Amino acid sequence: MNRAHIRLQNVGKIYQTKSGVIEACADVTIDIRQSEFVAIVGPSGCGKTTILKMIAGLIPYSSGTITIGDKLVDSPQTDVGIVFQDAIMLDWRNVLSNVMLQIDIRHMDRVKYESVAMNLLSATGLGGFEKKAAIRVVRRHAAARLHLSCASA
């Protein structure tokens, strides 16, 4: 259990813009063990979100390598969830439907995963809110808990 589960080795990200090249991050090296809790801290614009998106495979990295469980990250990861800073809920879906969104998008067995989603809602203190409009729950300062449930599903 001491070896890295998530490994970034000399990772960098460069964006090409109309006004030139922007280096979002450079030479990032980190080993994260299974179940280890890690915080990435820094000022606005330093590349924190870029690093998380690269780990999740949502954007490509420009240099270095990223592996999760010895598998090279070269596409979106299905077993990685991200809780974004801002509320990203679909207003027309209720709380449970927002948590189940990835299940629906991937055409997975909804019946099989609904109990998992209900357990996640319960674990985050949102049991009983599953049929409520997501926007109302978010407005009542439960956004972070709802996002955590969505990212974990």
N, C-alpha and C positions, 0 to 999 in steps of 0.2 A: 504494500500500500504506500510505500515511500516514493515510488517512481511517478513521474509526471503523467497526468491524464490529459491535460491541455498544455501544449508546449508552443511557445512562440520563439523562433530563433532568428535574430537579426531582421525582424519584420519592419517594413517601411511602406508608406503609402504616399504617392504623389498624385496630385490632381492637376490636369492640364486645363487652364482657363484661358479666356480671351486675352487676359492681361499677363499671362505667363504661367509658370509652374509654381504650384503651392505644395510644400512638403508638410503633410498633415502630421506625420510621425516618422521617426527614423531609428533604426537599430534597436528595436524593442525586443528584449529577450526576457522571458519569464516562464517558469514551470509552475503549474498548478496541479496539486494532487487531487485525487478523487475526494469529493465531499469537503474540500477546503473552501473556506469563505475568503474571498479577496475583494478589496475595494480599490478602485482606480480613482485617484484624487488628483485634481489639478485645476488650473484656471480655465475659464471659458475659452474654447477654441484650441485647446492643446492636443486634441486627438483622442480623448477618452471614448467618445461615442464611435469614432472611426475604428478604434481597436476592437470594441465589442461587436460592431457590424462585421469586421473581418473574421473574427472568431466564429461568428454564426454563419459565415459564408454568404452574407448578404451583399457584400462588395468585395471585389478582388484586392489582394495586396500587391504592391508593386515590386517588393523584394523580400527575401527571406522565406521562411516556411512556417506554416501553422499546422499542427496535428492535434487531433482529438482521439485519444485511445489508439495511437499509432496509425490512424487514418489521416491522410493528407486532406486538409480542408481546401476544396476547389469548387464547391458549389454550396447552395443553402443546406444547412444541417437540419434534419428533422427532429433531433433530440436536444436542441438548444432553444431555450426561451429567453426573450429579452423583455424586461419591464422598462418601457420608455418613460421619460420624465413627464411628458404631457399626456393627458388623457386621450386615448385612441380607442374609442368605443363606437360601434355602429348604433346610432340612435334608434333605428327601426327594429333592432333586435333586443330581446330582454337579456337579463344578466346571464342566464344559463346559455342562451344562444350565442352570446359573445364569447363565453368560455369554450363553447363547442365549435367555434368558427373554424379552427384548423382541422378538426375532425370532418366537418362538412366540406371544406375545400378539397381535402384529400380523398373524399368519398369513402371514408372509413366507416366501420360499423358503429353507428350512433348509439345503438342500444348498449353495446359493449362498453363504451366510454362515458356514457351519461352518469353512471355511478361514480366513476373517477372524478368527473367534474363536480358532482354533488359533494363528494368528500373534500375536494379542494375548496369549494365555497364554504363548507362547514369549518374547515381548518383555518380559514382566514376571517372567520366571524361573520360570514355572509350567508349562512344557512337561513333559509326562510325568505331570501330575497330573489331566488332563482326566476320567478315569474314576473318580477318588477321590471319596469323600464330601466335600462342601463343608465340612461341620462339622469334619472332621478337619484339613483344610487351614487353616481359620480358626484352629483351636486351636494350630496350629504357627506362629503369628505371621506368616502370609502373608496375613492379612486385607486389608491395604491394597493389596497387589498384585492380589488377586482382585477387590476392589471396583473398582480402576482398569480391569481388563479388562472387567468388567460395564458400567461407565459408558461405555466406549469402543465397545462393540459396537453 
